[in-house]
Amino acid sequence: MEQVKPTKEQALRRLRLDDSLADDVADAIEQAFALTEKYLDGPLYVNALAAAESGNPKAIVCTADIIAAQLLLVDSLCGPNSVVDQTTKKQAAYDMLRIRRNQGV
């Protein structure tokens, strides 16, 4: 995995969103990324080497499930959702992220 957040193209394709939402999706990706790092309580890195070189004890290697969780957050932010759908997608994303979360010492 050589990325720490989904691309706009990935989000549009995987979430089956209309191209007219491209600007909204780009903004939602940045918000989803920020929410993800906040929830995980650590910065994301593209690989173990980059994480180790950062010297940050809270460094987290970004995995496919973290990207998938970010995509769910993007969908909750800009997809055609009811309030219930939005809440359900956010909770599912956080459930996916929980296993990677820094839990303290």
Secondary structure, DSSP 4 states (H G I P E B T S, - for coil): ---SS--HHHHHHHTT--GGGHHHHHHHHHHHHHHHHHHHTS-EESSHHHHHHHT-TT-EE--HHHHHHHHHHHHHHHSS--HHHHHHHHHHHHHHHHTTS----
